[in-house]
Amino acid sequence: MADLKAQHKSVMDAVANLDKTKKQITENKSKLADIKSNIDDANTELKSVNSKISSAKSELSSVNGQITAAKSAPKTLNAGHYIVGKDVPASRYKAVPVGDGSNFVVYDSGDPVVNTILGSDGEPSYVFEATDGEEIQTESTVKLIPIN
């Protein structure tokens, strides 16, 4: 009879534990549903952020293209003195006279590195490398066309 009572107690304990286990399973299912919902929300937000990043990259690419085009647009210089890096970006240029042309000189630390006549009495164009700090002197209007 003692065996029967011990078995009955063991069965009753198992039933009591079964109810606790079922309750824990129900609670864990609810927590899992909340976690899945949070993951879905995070994925939706991540897609939105990725879309914004993609849009921003596209806009940046467009702006960079405009900047490159602006930097590489021809520069027209009237007669005068210009400092490379201040008045004119450092680059490789093809100098072309506007009109009849005249003397065209580029100085580096006071020494001429380019000294030519552009136009009808000289060269139709002249290609040179302009580096920061050099001085460009032109006696008439000239167009500097950036080249690679």
Secondary structure, DSSP 4 states (H G I P E B T S, - for coil): -HHHHHHHHHHHHHHHHHHHHHHHHHHHHHHHHHHHHHHHHHHHHHHHHHHHHHHHHHHHHHHHHHHHHHHTS-EEE-SEEEEBTTTB-SEEEEEEESSS--EEEEEETTEEEEEEEBSTTSBS-EEEEE-TT-EEEESS-EEEEE--
